[in-house]
Amino acid sequence: MPARTENPFVEDLSRAGVDILKVLRALKDSAIQVHAHMARMAMEEMDLVTRDEFESTRDMALEALRENEKLARRIAALEARLGLTATTKPAKSAPRKQKPKRASSIRHKSRSKKP
């Protein structure tokens, strides 16, 4: 409570100041609520995943990675049994020669028909 004085003007000014602070506090609380509501609405529209969905997908990805590593080891063992190495590749065929373009297939600007 504000300090008491004998001057009614100062007392009224003090009460007005306290009232202004109460109004400002209420405005602040209202602004926080509106902002929180808008943030929740925006997040709902973003189609975000839940933590459970994320962890489940992460676990599946880790399992798939382990399976890939296991299969890579099996392939390496089979290649070793067959005498293949990682650098051994099938022979490449010679590159094809491209046919030269025919002169008749090239349109000249002077011969093009105008509409």
N, C-alpha and C positions, 0 to 999 in steps of 0.2 A: 504494500500500500504506500502511496506517495506520502512524503513528509507533510505535516500540517503547517500551514502558514496562516497569517491573519489576512492576507490579501486574497480576496475571492477570485480575482483575475488569474493569479498564479495557480490557485487550486483548480480552476476550470481548465486552464492550459495543461496542467498535469494530468487531469482525468482524460482530456482529449488525447494526450500522448499515449496513455495506457490503452485507450480504446483503439487508437491507430495501430498500436503494436498487436493487439488481439486480432484486428482485421487482417493485418499483414501475415500473421501466423496462420490464420484460416485460409488465406489465399495461397500461401506456400503449401499447406497440406492438400488443398484442392488441386494445385498444379502437379504435385507429386502423384496423386491418385490418377489424374487424367493421363499423365505421362506413362505410368505403369500400365494403365488400361490400353493405351495405344501401342505400347511395346508388346503386350500379350497378343493383341489383335494382329500385329505385323508378324509375329512369330508363328501364329496359327496359319497364316496365309503362306508361309515359306515352305510348308510341307517338310519339316525337319523330322529326323528319325529320333526315336527314343534311345535311351542308353542301352536298354535290353536288346533292341534291334541292332544297334551298332556293335555291341559285344558279340552277339550271335554271328553277325557277318564277319567280324574280325576273326572269330574262332574258326569259321569255315575257311577263310582265306589262309590262315596259318596251317590248317589241316591239308589244304590243297598244296601249299608250298612244301610241306613235309612229304606228301605223296609224290610231287614232282622230283624232289631230291632223291627219293627212294627209286623211282623209275630211271632217273639219270644214272644212278649207280648200277642198276640192272643192265641198262643199255651198254654202259662201259664194260661190264663183265662179259656180256655177249660179244661185243666187238673184240675184246681181248681173246676170247675163245676162237673167234673166226680169223684172227690175225689182222684185223683192221685197226687203224689208228684214227685219231680225231683229225689228223691232217690229210688222210687219204680221202680223196673225193673222186667221184666218177669223172671219166675223161670228158672234156668239153668238146663239142663239135666245132668245126671251123666256122667263123662268122660268115653269114650269108652276104653275098654281094647284092647291092641294090641295083635294080634296073634303072638305066637313065630314063628321064622323062622324054616323052615324044614331043617334038616341036608342035605337032598339030593339037596337042592337048592344052597348050598355053594360049590363052586369049590375049589378043593384042587390043589395046585401048582404041586404036583407030578402027578396028573391025567390029567393035561392039555396037549393037543396035540401040538407038535412042528411042525411048517411048514417045 
